[in-house]
Each structure stands twice: as structure tokens, then as C-alpha cells.
Amino acid sequence: MIRSTANGLVYYQFATLLRPEPGEGSAHDAAVRHAVFTRLGGRSQGAFASLNVGGLVGDDPAAVQANHELLCACLGLPLAAVVTARQVHGAHVAAVRSSDQGTVVPATDALITDQPGVALLLRFADCAPVVLYDPRRRAIGLAHAGWRGLVAGVVPGAVAALQTAFGCRPADLIAAVGPAIGPCCYEVGTDVVAEVERTFAEPGSLFARQPDGALHFDLPAAVRRQLRHCGVAQIEDSGLCTGCHTDEFYSHRAERGRTGRFAVIVALEPEGRSPGIM
């Protein structure tokens, strides 16, 4: 990932969503404006310092609103262009259009669109952000994948929804997995182990036994495995653990639940526009 700063905000971008296609000398035909924002540069105070976009965590609503305005301004997007969701750790995928801009989709953990200018926004604090991009069909998706969503099928559900709604082929998709809690920090109990074992063939490689006997789960590896199983071969993984990097990211686990949520935003550019932050 590429780390940058603009207007006082720190954000990361995926190299695979920025680089030119081989031999073309220009950006992807369907340029993707996107950012994985950190917790830095916002208006929130205390445990939520400072770019918290979670409205249900106990933060000052005025600060949360100001933070949304800041990150949209950083991306050069109007706040009214955003479509977001009430995330519930499930597998529902919503296909959204320009008529959905400015709305919150209920009980949804993945959003997809093929309309330029529609900005998809979800919130994270250990769960894995999964960005999907089809440069041929000009379509994008953004999924929120914690262990519950993972075993419920949010990742394959998002891939299937792109196929159904827009005719995307998994082999054409570029996937990017953002900062999430890593196996270094993610101790899990028997309930998680049982659900992962029910969902995955050969689940043993997704767990690491610690010297004290505890089991740690590799959430990013599980996401990558599901993507590959769906036929997605082009995958970029941030390699960033939210639990290890609470200086830049919120972590529900590391901060014992008293924390905020960082934003991931992705939007298709109109044809002929270049990707990036404005």
C-alpha cells in the first residue's frame, strides 16, 4: 500500500488500483478513486481521536459529521455522493445507484455499483475491508468481512453479486484487502474455531497455536482463500495489522471496545479521469 497525507489526513491506497495496465501507459480504463483512511487528522476527542466515522460508538455526533466532511473533501467528493450501510456482520450485498446517494442501506455488509461518482463508504476497526474492481465491466464493490461475515459468506456473496448485477467475471476482478487484525493479535475461542472449520476445507492452516495454548486466527488469509476459491487471482493484501498499529488505526480488540471506526471509500471515476486524491 501507498501511504500519503493530504489536508492533514493520513490515508493509504492500493498500488494495484492506481498503476497503469501493462503496455498502456495510462491509468486503468475505469479509474478508481479510493482511500483507506487512518484515525489521524479528524475532530474527535479522547478514545475516538481523531478521524472517527462511527456514529454508534458513543462519539460526539457533530465530530463524526465533521469527520465525514473532512474525508470527502480530501477525496474531492461531495458528501451527498456517499452511499453507506448499517453494518451487521452479515452477508447481505446491496447494488446501489446514483439514486441511492446520501442514504444508509439497512443491514448490509457489502455494496456494489457500476455508476461513476457513487462513493461507497464502510467503517472498520479490525474487520477486513475488501475492495473489488472490474476494469472491463467498470464496476466496484466494498465489503466488510469480520469472522462472522466471513463464515456467513460476504466475500463470495460480493463476487457473485458483481457477476449477477453487472456481468463481471471473477478472473477479471482485482481484489484489495485492507488493514485488519492479523494472526499476531487475533486470539479466538472455540465458537470461532467451530464456525471456521464448518466453512473452510483444510482450516488448520488458518490457525496458529500459541505457546500458552491459545489459538490465533488469520483473518486476512481466510479472506484471500475465499477470493481465490471464487476465481479471483489478482489480490493485493495490505499486510497491516490494526491491533499492532493503533497509532494509525482503530482496533476494537486491542482497545477493548472503546474506540472508533476508520473509513474506506471507493468510487469509480468518470471515463477519461485519472484516479487518486484531489
Secondary structure, 3 states (H helix, E strand, C coil): CEEEEECCEEEEECHHHCCCCCCCCCCCCCCEEEEEECCCCCCCCHHHCCCCCCCCCCCCHHHHHHHHHHHHHHHCCCHHHEEEECCCCCCCEEECCHHHCCCEECCCCEEEECCCCCEEEEEECCCEEEEEEECCCCEEEEEEECHHHHHHCHHHHHHHHHHHHHCCCHHHCEEEECCECCCCCCEECHHHHHHHHHHCCCHHHHEEECCCCCEEECHHHHHHHHHHHCCCCEEEECCCECCCCCCCCCCCCCCCCCCCCEEEEEEECCCCCCCCCC
